[in-house]
Amino acid sequence: MSESTDQPKATNIRGLCMTNAHRTTTNCGRWSLITISMAMGCVLCAIGVGGCQKVLFPENEPRNQFERSDNLRDRFTPITESDVFGNPKPALRARLTPPTG
């Protein structure tokens, strides 16, 4: 019987495979993947935070084509109305009633 020249690898506490000739890490690929994914996550967060500078729906623009049509025909319904304490609330009753005329 011929004995193999390869020596069995022993693993220490840190997960390093050690032989008499050299040491190699078993988790090197995993750590680089984690590092790259964390860097990409930071870049995406920075882009997302930087993209929130402009208001998506300005107050002076109509929100849909029906609001624009109502403004042109002088049938404007207010978006908000004040309650008894003066706090603005959505004018749902005025906006959901059918138009007259």
Buried (B, 14 or more C-beta within 10 A) or exposed (E): EEEEEEEEEEEEEEEBEEEEEEEEEEEEEEEEEEEEEEEEEEEEEEEEEEEEEEEEEEEEEEEEEEBEEBEEEEEEBEEEBEEEEEEEEEBEEEEEEEEEE
